[in-house]
Amino acid sequence: MLTGKAIVMEERDNVATVVEPMDAPREIIVEAGSRKVVVHVTENIPVGHKFAIRDIPKGSDILKYGETIGVARADIRAGQHVHVHNLESKRGRGDQ
């Protein structure tokens, strides 16, 4: 298992951000506050991008920095890449 390649900002977050490119498949341990979470990463994740650290149902908030950054456009499984293809932003939109 790998540690230290991704960070979780706040304990309630449901995504982690990679600090260097991550090739899949692999298992990684991320620290989410006082707990450690083992995640099987299923997709390649570019540096600076996010992956789910637990399942996120369609329509659920995506949490980073302890804040909602968007809504899941589809069911997202733990270990999947989280980006514009499956996240609808709630920030900086002039249409809503």
Phi and psi in degrees as a GROMACS rama.xvg file:
@    title "Ramachandran Plot"
@    xaxis  label "Phi"
@    yaxis  label "Psi"
@TYPE xy
-116.423  140.098  LEU-2
-126.387  161.218  THR-3
81.2114  4.90479  GLY-4
-97.5816  -8.42226  LYS-5
-145.431  151.499  ALA-6
-125.959  146.179  ILE-7
-112.729  124.825  VAL-8
-74.045  -45.5108  MET-9
-133.115  151.293  GLU-10
-57.9272  -33.212  GLU-11
-82.9833  -5.72271  ARG-12
-59.4091  148.854  ASP-13
-114.231  12.1294  ASN-14
-133.694  155.672  VAL-15
-120.907  151.908  ALA-16
-108.644  130.506  THR-17
-82.0071  142.706  VAL-18
-102.054  -4.53295  VAL-19
-154.672  156.051  GLU-20
-53.3395  141.553  PRO-21
-123.902  121.928  MET-22
-90.0695  142.231  ASP-23
-104.487  160.806  ALA-24
-82.5256  152.828  PRO-25
-164.568  156.504  ARG-26
-102.126  141.68  GLU-27
-138.338  146.634  ILE-28
-103.904  124.896  ILE-29
-117.979  145.197  VAL-30
-95.5996  123.035  GLU-31
-117.082  88.0688  ALA-32
67.36  -122.582  GLY-33
-88.0903  -0.575497  SER-34
-118.109  154.142  ARG-35
-108.298  136.403  LYS-36
-120.685  129.74  VAL-37
-95.2184  124.447  VAL-38
-124.713  133.242  VAL-39
-91.7253  103.234  HIS-40
-76.1878  124.699  VAL-41
-105.756  -8.83651  THR-42
-135.122  152.135  GLU-43
-64.0061  136.465  ASN-44
-121.374  118.708  ILE-45
-68.4446  154.717  PRO-46
-55.8578  136.849  VAL-47
84.4553  -7.91421  GLY-48
-92.0525  173.658  HIS-49
-114.504  156.468  LYS-50
-135.34  152.954  PHE-51
-73.7522  136.644  ALA-52
-99.5597  -5.58765  ILE-53
-153.946  164.784  ARG-54
-60.7312  138.385  ASP-55
-124.82  108.172  ILE-56
-67.2462  150.973  PRO-57
-51.6686  134.74  LYS-58
88.8482  -7.37041  GLY-59
-85.0174  154.436  SER-60
-68.2694  143.475  ASP-61
-102.96  123.702  ILE-62
-110.431  125.408  LEU-63
-141.447  143.512  LYS-64
63.2108  18.3766  TYR-65
75.9881  8.58408  GLY-66
-124.085  155.511  GLU-67
-75.8811  122.692  THR-68
-106.822  -9.8582  ILE-69
175.123  -172.937  GLY-70
-126.034  140.592  VAL-71
-67.7437  124.058  ALA-72
-81.4874  -14.8249  ARG-73
-152.796  168.138  ALA-74
-62.0934  132.627  ASP-75
-119.533  122.683  ILE-76
-86.5718  150.563  ARG-77
-52.2215  132.466  ALA-78
95.7739  -9.2391  GLY-79
-84.8516  149.653  GLN-80
-61.4129  134.642  HIS-81
-117.198  115.516  VAL-82
-159.214  -163.381  HIS-83
-61.54  -19.9913  VAL-84
-74.2041  -20.6869  HIS-85
-136.458  10.3979  ASN-86
-127.897  127.555  LEU-87
-103.263  118.757  GLU-88
-66.1669  146.586  SER-89
-108.84  3.66252  LYS-90
-115.085  143.614  ARG-91
67.5446  21.5661  GLY-92
-97.1041  131.779  ARG-93
-94.5684  -2.64949  GLY-94
-98.8927  0.38228  ASP-95
